[in-house]
Amino acid sequence: MTGSNVKRDKVGQLAVEYAASTSTGIDDIVVLATPVVMLIKELLWLFLVCLLFPVAII
């Protein structure tokens, strides 16, 4: 994002950029992003388990 109305915040190790002109706060962004992050985490965990224990799939 470019422009003067861009806010940048850091959430843990994640840098977040969002338009300051909206009424969305950083708390709302974290709430919206949490399910996506959890889904990615679960998919990565499943992939890791399948690599380490391929016999468990059969």
mmCIF file as gemmi writes it, N, C-alpha and C atoms, coordinates in Angstrom:
data_model
loop_
_atom_site.group_PDB
_atom_site.id
_atom_site.type_symbol
_atom_site.label_atom_id
_atom_site.label_alt_id
_atom_site.label_comp_id
_atom_site.label_asym_id
_atom_site.label_entity_id
_atom_site.label_seq_id
_atom_site.pdbx_PDB_ins_code
_atom_site.Cartn_x
_atom_site.Cartn_y
_atom_site.Cartn_z
_atom_site.occupancy
_atom_site.B_iso_or_equiv
_atom_site.pdbx_formal_charge
_atom_site.auth_seq_id
_atom_site.auth_asym_id
_atom_site.pdbx_PDB_model_num
ATOM 1 N N . MET Axp A 1 ? 0.841 -1.19 0 1 0 ? 1 A 1
ATOM 2 C CA . MET Axp A 1 ? 0 0 0 1 0 ? 1 A 1
ATOM 3 C C . MET Axp A 1 ? 0.881 1.246 0 1 0 ? 1 A 1
ATOM 4 N N . THR Axp A 2 ? 0.449 2.204 -0.727 1 0 ? 2 A 1
ATOM 5 C CA . THR Axp A 2 ? 1.174 3.47 -0.732 1 0 ? 2 A 1
ATOM 6 C C . THR Axp A 2 ? 0.204 4.582 -0.419 1 0 ? 2 A 1
ATOM 7 N N . GLY Axp A 3 ? 0.732 5.684 0.031 1 0 ? 3 A 1
ATOM 8 C CA . GLY Axp A 3 ? -0.118 6.825 0.344 1 0 ? 3 A 1
ATOM 9 C C . GLY Axp A 3 ? 0.122 7.297 1.758 1 0 ? 3 A 1
ATOM 10 N N . SER Axp A 4 ? -0.461 8.441 2.081 1 0 ? 4 A 1
ATOM 11 C CA . SER Axp A 4 ? -0.234 9.032 3.395 1 0 ? 4 A 1
ATOM 12 C C . SER Axp A 4 ? -1.172 8.475 4.454 1 0 ? 4 A 1
ATOM 13 N N . ASN Axp A 5 ? -2.232 7.778 4.059 1 0 ? 5 A 1
ATOM 14 C CA . ASN Axp A 5 ? -3.192 7.252 5.026 1 0 ? 5 A 1
ATOM 15 C C . ASN Axp A 5 ? -2.945 5.781 5.347 1 0 ? 5 A 1
ATOM 16 N N . VAL Axp A 6 ? -1.693 5.363 5.307 1 0 ? 6 A 1
ATOM 17 C CA . VAL Axp A 6 ? -1.365 3.966 5.584 1 0 ? 6 A 1
ATOM 18 C C . VAL Axp A 6 ? -0.765 3.872 6.978 1 0 ? 6 A 1
ATOM 19 N N . LYS Axp A 7 ? -1.331 2.956 7.773 1 0 ? 7 A 1
ATOM 20 C CA . LYS Axp A 7 ? -0.785 2.716 9.105 1 0 ? 7 A 1
ATOM 21 C C . LYS Axp A 7 ? -0.045 1.394 9.088 1 0 ? 7 A 1
ATOM 22 N N . ARG Axp A 8 ? 1.013 1.326 9.859 1 0 ? 8 A 1
ATOM 23 C CA . ARG Axp A 8 ? 1.794 0.099 9.977 1 0 ? 8 A 1
ATOM 24 C C . ARG Axp A 8 ? 1.888 -0.276 11.451 1 0 ? 8 A 1
ATOM 25 N N . ASP Axp A 9 ? 1.521 -1.499 11.75 1 0 ? 9 A 1
ATOM 26 C CA . ASP Axp A 9 ? 1.615 -2.01 13.116 1 0 ? 9 A 1
ATOM 27 C C . ASP Axp A 9 ? 2.304 -3.361 13.069 1 0 ? 9 A 1
ATOM 28 N N . LYS Axp A 10 ? 2.877 -3.73 14.197 1 0 ? 10 A 1
ATOM 29 C CA . LYS Axp A 10 ? 3.521 -5.031 14.289 1 0 ? 10 A 1
ATOM 30 C C . LYS Axp A 10 ? 2.718 -5.885 15.253 1 0 ? 10 A 1
ATOM 31 N N . VAL Axp A 11 ? 2.314 -7.073 14.804 1 0 ? 11 A 1
ATOM 32 C CA . VAL Axp A 11 ? 1.566 -8.026 15.611 1 0 ? 11 A 1
ATOM 33 C C . VAL Axp A 11 ? 2.463 -9.247 15.756 1 0 ? 11 A 1
ATOM 34 N N . GLY Axp A 12 ? 3.13 -9.361 16.894 1 0 ? 12 A 1
ATOM 35 C CA . GLY Axp A 12 ? 4.11 -10.429 17.054 1 0 ? 12 A 1
ATOM 36 C C . GLY Axp A 12 ? 5.245 -10.193 16.08 1 0 ? 12 A 1
ATOM 37 N N . GLN Axp A 13 ? 5.518 -11.157 15.206 1 0 ? 13 A 1
ATOM 38 C CA . GLN Axp A 13 ? 6.564 -11.012 14.194 1 0 ? 13 A 1
ATOM 39 C C . GLN Axp A 13 ? 5.987 -10.591 12.852 1 0 ? 13 A 1
ATOM 40 N N . LEU Axp A 14 ? 4.682 -10.363 12.808 1 0 ? 14 A 1
ATOM 41 C CA . LEU Axp A 14 ? 4.007 -10.039 11.557 1 0 ? 14 A 1
ATOM 42 C C . LEU Axp A 14 ? 3.802 -8.53 11.446 1 0 ? 14 A 1
ATOM 43 N N . ALA Axp A 15 ? 4.262 -7.944 10.355 1 0 ? 15 A 1
ATOM 44 C CA . ALA Axp A 15 ? 4.047 -6.521 10.103 1 0 ? 15 A 1
ATOM 45 C C . ALA Axp A 15 ? 2.76 -6.375 9.301 1 0 ? 15 A 1
ATOM 46 N N . VAL Axp A 16 ? 1.87 -5.498 9.764 1 0 ? 16 A 1
ATOM 47 C CA . VAL Axp A 16 ? 0.565 -5.326 9.129 1 0 ? 16 A 1
ATOM 48 C C . VAL Axp A 16 ? 0.444 -3.893 8.63 1 0 ? 16 A 1
ATOM 49 N N . GLU Axp A 17 ? 0.03 -3.743 7.379 1 0 ? 17 A 1
ATOM 50 C CA . GLU Axp A 17 ? -0.247 -2.425 6.812 1 0 ? 17 A 1
ATOM 51 C C . GLU Axp A 17 ? -1.732 -2.338 6.493 1 0 ? 17 A 1
ATOM 52 N N . TYR Axp A 18 ? -2.338 -1.226 6.81 1 0 ? 18 A 1
ATOM 53 C CA . TYR Axp A 18 ? -3.748 -1.047 6.508 1 0 ? 18 A 1
ATOM 54 C C . TYR Axp A 18 ? -4.046 0.431 6.356 1 0 ? 18 A 1
ATOM 55 N N . ALA Axp A 19 ? -5.134 0.726 5.654 1 0 ? 19 A 1
ATOM 56 C CA . ALA Axp A 19 ? -5.52 2.114 5.412 1 0 ? 19 A 1
ATOM 57 C C . ALA Axp A 19 ? -6.055 2.725 6.697 1 0 ? 19 A 1
ATOM 58 N N . ALA Axp A 20 ? -5.535 3.872 7.051 1 0 ? 20 A 1
ATOM 59 C CA . ALA Axp A 20 ? -5.942 4.539 8.279 1 0 ? 20 A 1
ATOM 60 C C . ALA Axp A 20 ? -7.3 5.214 8.136 1 0 ? 20 A 1
ATOM 61 N N . SER Axp A 21 ? -7.771 5.379 6.921 1 0 ? 21 A 1
ATOM 62 C CA . SER Axp A 21 ? -9.04 6.071 6.715 1 0 ? 21 A 1
ATOM 63 C C . SER Axp A 21 ? -10.238 5.193 7.06 1 0 ? 21 A 1
ATOM 64 N N . THR Axp A 22 ? -10.02 3.883 7.187 1 0 ? 22 A 1
ATOM 65 C CA . THR Axp A 22 ? -11.124 2.997 7.535 1 0 ? 22 A 1
ATOM 66 C C . THR Axp A 22 ? -11.296 2.969 9.039 1 0 ? 22 A 1
ATOM 67 N N . SER Axp A 23 ? -12.432 2.476 9.476 1 0 ? 23 A 1
ATOM 68 C CA . SER Axp A 23 ? -12.689 2.399 10.907 1 0 ? 23 A 1
ATOM 69 C C . SER Axp A 23 ? -12.19 1.08 11.5 1 0 ? 23 A 1
ATOM 70 N N . THR Axp A 24 ? -11.508 0.27 10.697 1 0 ? 24 A 1
ATOM 71 C CA . THR Axp A 24 ? -10.998 -1.01 11.156 1 0 ? 24 A 1
ATOM 72 C C . THR Axp A 24 ? -9.753 -0.789 11.99 1 0 ? 24 A 1
ATOM 73 N N . GLY Axp A 25 ? -9.769 -1.295 13.198 1 0 ? 25 A 1
ATOM 74 C CA . GLY Axp A 25 ? -8.615 -1.189 14.073 1 0 ? 25 A 1
ATOM 75 C C . GLY Axp A 25 ? -7.745 -2.423 13.98 1 0 ? 25 A 1
ATOM 76 N N . ILE Axp A 26 ? -6.59 -2.357 14.597 1 0 ? 26 A 1
ATOM 77 C CA . ILE Axp A 26 ? -5.667 -3.486 14.561 1 0 ? 26 A 1
ATOM 78 C C . ILE Axp A 26 ? -6.281 -4.707 15.239 1 0 ? 26 A 1
ATOM 79 N N . ASP Axp A 27 ? -7.097 -4.503 16.247 1 0 ? 27 A 1
ATOM 80 C CA . ASP Axp A 27 ? -7.757 -5.633 16.91 1 0 ? 27 A 1
ATOM 81 C C . ASP Axp A 27 ? -8.683 -6.375 15.952 1 0 ? 27 A 1
ATOM 82 N N . ASP Axp A 28 ? -9.396 -5.634 15.114 1 0 ? 28 A 1
ATOM 83 C CA . ASP Axp A 28 ? -10.287 -6.253 14.127 1 0 ? 28 A 1
ATOM 84 C C . ASP Axp A 28 ? -9.495 -7.045 13.091 1 0 ? 28 A 1
ATOM 85 N N . ILE Axp A 29 ? -8.346 -6.52 12.701 1 0 ? 29 A 1
ATOM 86 C CA . ILE Axp A 29 ? -7.507 -7.209 11.719 1 0 ? 29 A 1
ATOM 87 C C . ILE Axp A 29 ? -6.995 -8.525 12.295 1 0 ? 29 A 1
ATOM 88 N N . VAL Axp A 30 ? -6.581 -8.503 13.539 1 0 ? 30 A 1
ATOM 89 C CA . VAL Axp A 30 ? -6.092 -9.725 14.19 1 0 ? 30 A 1
ATOM 90 C C . VAL Axp A 30 ? -7.216 -10.747 14.289 1 0 ? 30 A 1
ATOM 91 N N . VAL Axp A 31 ? -8.411 -10.292 14.639 1 0 ? 31 A 1
ATOM 92 C CA . VAL Axp A 31 ? -9.557 -11.204 14.747 1 0 ? 31 A 1
ATOM 93 C C . VAL Axp A 31 ? -9.881 -11.829 13.394 1 0 ? 31 A 1
ATOM 94 N N . LEU Axp A 32 ? -9.803 -11.051 12.325 1 0 ? 32 A 1
ATOM 95 C CA . LEU Axp A 32 ? -10.082 -11.574 10.989 1 0 ? 32 A 1
ATOM 96 C C . LEU Axp A 32 ? -8.979 -12.509 10.494 1 0 ? 32 A 1
ATOM 97 N N . ALA Axp A 33 ? -7.739 -12.237 10.861 1 0 ? 33 A 1
ATOM 98 C CA . ALA Axp A 33 ? -6.618 -13.036 10.359 1 0 ? 33 A 1
ATOM 99 C C . ALA Axp A 33 ? -6.427 -14.333 11.133 1 0 ? 33 A 1
ATOM 100 N N . THR Axp A 34 ? -6.905 -14.415 12.356 1 0 ? 34 A 1
ATOM 101 C CA . THR Axp A 34 ? -6.652 -15.593 13.187 1 0 ? 34 A 1
ATOM 102 C C . THR Axp A 34 ? -7.146 -16.898 12.558 1 0 ? 34 A 1
ATOM 103 N N . PRO Axp A 35 ? -8.36 -16.988 12.038 1 0 ? 35 A 1
ATOM 104 C CA . PRO Axp A 35 ? -8.785 -18.257 11.432 1 0 ? 35 A 1
ATOM 105 C C . PRO Axp A 35 ? -7.922 -18.672 10.239 1 0 ? 35 A 1
ATOM 106 N N . VAL Axp A 36 ? -7.466 -17.705 9.459 1 0 ? 36 A 1
ATOM 107 C CA . VAL Axp A 36 ? -6.623 -18.002 8.308 1 0 ? 36 A 1
ATOM 108 C C . VAL Axp A 36 ? -5.281 -18.564 8.77 1 0 ? 36 A 1
ATOM 109 N N . VAL Axp A 37 ? -4.706 -17.948 9.779 1 0 ? 37 A 1
ATOM 110 C CA . VAL Axp A 37 ? -3.428 -18.412 10.311 1 0 ? 37 A 1
ATOM 111 C C . VAL Axp A 37 ? -3.576 -19.804 10.905 1 0 ? 37 A 1
ATOM 112 N N . MET Axp A 38 ? -4.665 -20.053 11.62 1 0 ? 38 A 1
ATOM 113 C CA . MET Axp A 38 ? -4.89 -21.373 12.217 1 0 ? 38 A 1
ATOM 114 C C . MET Axp A 38 ? -5.055 -22.437 11.135 1 0 ? 38 A 1
ATOM 115 N N . LEU Axp A 39 ? -5.744 -22.107 10.047 1 0 ? 39 A 1
ATOM 116 C CA . LEU Axp A 39 ? -5.923 -23.05 8.945 1 0 ? 39 A 1
ATOM 117 C C . LEU Axp A 39 ? -4.578 -23.406 8.319 1 0 ? 39 A 1
ATOM 118 N N . ILE Axp A 40 ? -3.753 -22.406 8.068 1 0 ? 40 A 1
ATOM 119 C CA . ILE Axp A 40 ? -2.431 -22.651 7.501 1 0 ? 40 A 1
ATOM 120 C C . ILE Axp A 40 ? -1.603 -23.509 8.444 1 0 ? 40 A 1
ATOM 121 N N . LYS Axp A 41 ? -1.681 -23.225 9.734 1 0 ? 41 A 1
ATOM 122 C CA . LYS Axp A 41 ? -0.934 -24.007 10.721 1 0 ? 41 A 1
ATOM 123 C C . LYS Axp A 41 ? -1.375 -25.467 10.706 1 0 ? 41 A 1
ATOM 124 N N . GLU Axp A 42 ? -2.668 -25.711 10.657 1 0 ? 42 A 1
ATOM 125 C CA . GLU Axp A 42 ? -3.181 -27.079 10.652 1 0 ? 42 A 1
ATOM 126 C C . GLU Axp A 42 ? -2.783 -27.82 9.379 1 0 ? 42 A 1
ATOM 127 N N . LEU Axp A 43 ? -2.821 -27.13 8.231 1 0 ? 43 A 1
ATOM 128 C CA . LEU Axp A 43 ? -2.418 -27.768 6.977 1 0 ? 43 A 1
ATOM 129 C C . LEU Axp A 43 ? -0.931 -28.113 6.983 1 0 ? 43 A 1
ATOM 130 N N . LEU Axp A 44 ? -0.119 -27.217 7.521 1 0 ? 44 A 1
ATOM 131 C CA . LEU Axp A 44 ? 1.312 -27.506 7.622 1 0 ? 44 A 1
ATOM 132 C C . LEU Axp A 44 ? 1.573 -28.662 8.575 1 0 ? 44 A 1
ATOM 133 N N . TRP Axp A 45 ? 0.842 -28.716 9.683 1 0 ? 45 A 1
ATOM 134 C CA . TRP Axp A 45 ? 0.994 -29.803 10.645 1 0 ? 45 A 1
ATOM 135 C C . TRP Axp A 45 ? 0.605 -31.139 9.998 1 0 ? 45 A 1
ATOM 136 N N . LEU Axp A 46 ? -0.488 -31.16 9.259 1 0 ? 46 A 1
ATOM 137 C CA . LEU Axp A 46 ? -0.921 -32.371 8.574 1 0 ? 46 A 1
ATOM 138 C C . LEU Axp A 46 ? 0.129 -32.82 7.556 1 0 ? 46 A 1
ATOM 139 N N . PHE Axp A 47 ? 0.672 -31.881 6.811 1 0 ? 47 A 1
ATOM 140 C CA . PHE Axp A 47 ? 1.709 -32.192 5.835 1 0 ? 47 A 1
ATOM 141 C C . PHE Axp A 47 ? 2.941 -32.766 6.518 1 0 ? 47 A 1
ATOM 142 N N . LEU Axp A 48 ? 3.343 -32.185 7.648 1 0 ? 48 A 1
ATOM 143 C CA . LEU Axp A 48 ? 4.51 -32.665 8.383 1 0 ? 48 A 1
ATOM 144 C C . LEU Axp A 48 ? 4.285 -34.078 8.905 1 0 ? 48 A 1
ATOM 145 N N . VAL Axp A 49 ? 3.115 -34.339 9.46 1 0 ? 49 A 1
ATOM 146 C CA . VAL Axp A 49 ? 2.798 -35.665 9.981 1 0 ? 49 A 1
ATOM 147 C C . VAL Axp A 49 ? 2.809 -36.699 8.856 1 0 ? 49 A 1
ATOM 148 N N . CYS Axp A 50 ? 2.267 -36.337 7.703 1 0 ? 50 A 1
ATOM 149 C CA . CYS Axp A 50 ? 2.246 -37.264 6.563 1 0 ? 50 A 1
ATOM 150 C C . CYS Axp A 50 ? 3.651 -37.566 6.062 1 0 ? 50 A 1
ATOM 151 N N . LEU Axp A 51 ? 4.562 -36.604 6.163 1 0 ? 51 A 1
ATOM 152 C CA . LEU Axp A 51 ? 5.941 -36.848 5.748 1 0 ? 51 A 1
ATOM 153 C C . LEU Axp A 51 ? 6.676 -37.734 6.742 1 0 ? 51 A 1
ATOM 154 N N . LEU Axp A 52 ? 6.441 -37.514 8.022 1 0 ? 52 A 1
ATOM 155 C CA . LEU Axp A 52 ? 7.169 -38.278 9.037 1 0 ? 52 A 1
ATOM 156 C C . LEU Axp A 52 ? 6.598 -39.668 9.243 1 0 ? 52 A 1
ATOM 157 N N . PHE Axp A 53 ? 5.294 -39.816 9.108 1 0 ? 53 A 1
ATOM 158 C CA . PHE Axp A 53 ? 4.638 -41.09 9.367 1 0 ? 53 A 1
ATOM 159 C C . PHE Axp A 53 ? 3.75 -41.499 8.18 1 0 ? 53 A 1
ATOM 160 N N . PRO Axp A 54 ? 4.359 -41.844 7.03 1 0 ? 54 A 1
ATOM 161 C CA . PRO Axp A 54 ? 3.544 -42.176 5.859 1 0 ? 54 A 1
ATOM 162 C C . PRO Axp A 54 ? 2.722 -43.459 6.038 1 0 ? 54 A 1
ATOM 163 N N . VAL Axp A 55 ? 3.116 -44.336 6.946 1 0 ? 55 A 1
ATOM 164 C CA . VAL Axp A 55 ? 2.39 -45.578 7.172 1 0 ? 55 A 1
ATOM 165 C C . VAL Axp A 55 ? 1.025 -45.304 7.815 1 0 ? 55 A 1
ATOM 166 N N . ALA Axp A 56 ? 0.913 -44.21 8.572 1 0 ? 56 A 1
ATOM 167 C CA . ALA Axp A 56 ? -0.318 -43.89 9.271 1 0 ? 56 A 1
ATOM 168 C C . ALA Axp A 56 ? -1.457 -43.56 8.297 1 0 ? 56 A 1
ATOM 169 N N . ILE Axp A 57 ? -1.137 -43.211 7.062 1 0 ? 57 A 1
ATOM 170 C CA . ILE Axp A 57 ? -2.162 -42.851 6.081 1 0 ? 57 A 1
ATOM 171 C C . ILE Axp A 57 ? -2.873 -44.097 5.56 1 0 ? 57 A 1
ATOM 172 N N . ILE Axp A 58 ? -2.137 -45.193 5.459 1 0 ? 58 A 1
ATOM 173 C CA . ILE Axp A 58 ? -2.685 -46.433 4.861 1 0 ? 58 A 1
ATOM 174 C C . ILE Axp A 58 ? -3.699 -47.086 5.762 1 0 ? 58 A 1
